[in-house]
């Protein structure tokens, strides 16, 4: 296949290079397009625009394939720990036993947060949304670790910044939950592995030692792995573009958390449960709500359905759907919204509107049902998405810096007024 693309414009014909990746995706490199033709490209929402070359995650939307550093998500979800996957995404390879033990040890040394951070927790209104708290608290880490502001940190200094963020994120997330309940904060116990420590700080009590149900720990491990990275999605692109301004890791991740909050993105897992509850309280007529989702005059969308890239099943949704059945059965929970979700999925998958537009359940469609079964309130769901996505965001930020990518600054086509003369206010 030609390694160039020909563009004819007016009396011009230019050849532009075509690059092909290791999974046979190809792209026209338009770096020289404007110099050669005066043209730029326009692609609202970047639906057909590649922002970078990345070696971290590959997904094939048509085939429903997702791989982290070449490993299939199905295999990682079944066989790996979340910390192994975090190491894989950030450093490029699955860790040896010695590397994994050292990674866990380093993280265990940094799970505490500065005691002064509690003042921030105390300052939030009790019912403020956990995502707004998380974004603020993660950014505030740059206040406690000013050395992280140096864009020219050594690799060792940068790695310590990464370790601190991974370690403290679990503590911050659990403390946000505890504060929402008015419960005393539970400090990390370094004898536990990463996920168990997070669950211990979340569900532990000051007055008694609680044991973490292995079913819950396994489900949490799988959920965090499934959310760990997803190539150039909205929040990851935000992390990369903020980081491209030589912005420190904490502020870059904080920006990604804010982007993830959106109901069209990570906020969808909360919106799905709210939607299912609404349908249940409305009598459970799924056909009525499907018709609303199809009605262009109705703002209602089927949350948890559709995806910018997947035009087949989201492989993560398949794994989560199965985990849903397992976890609820093992915990002896019968959640009526799960039945509604399954009816909704079945109806949508045979409805021409959804079939023609290749709208399938995405990662958010079933995840909220498991989070709820594990005991989390709805407004914590997207925070849990962020906890899972953290290693992916870090890996992508690190790759962007290692590639010495230029500051992100898209162009535009101006369509506003031209050459207006100023008129004093008295004469307008
Ligand atoms: C995540 O990018 C990632 O990788 C994200 C993510 C990750 O891991 O980081 O996978 C996580 O964000 C998953 C997506 C969570 N969001 C939702 O579940 C919200 C509901 N879904 C939609 O809003 C929508 O599907 C998006 C936002 C996910 C994708 O939107 P696109 O790619 O811009 O597609 P579109 O809005 O142009 O839709 C194409 C057509 C339109 O109809 P027509 O104009 O062609 O007639 O499909 C329709 C849309 O109206 N459509 C839907 C729909 N999703 C798309 N109609 C009803 N319900 C829906 N959910």
Boltz pocket constraint, residues with backbone or C-beta under 6 A from the ligand:
constraints:
  - pocket:
      binder: B
      contacts: [[A, 45], [A, 227], [A, 229], [A, 230], [A, 232], [A, 233], [A, 234], [A, 263], [A, 264], [A, 265], [A, 266], [A, 268], [A, 293], [A, 294], [A, 300], [A, 301], [A, 302], [A, 303], [A, 304], [A, 305], [A, 306], [A, 307], [A, 308], [A, 309], [A, 357], [A, 359], [A, 362], [A, 363], [A, 364]]
      max_distance: 6.0
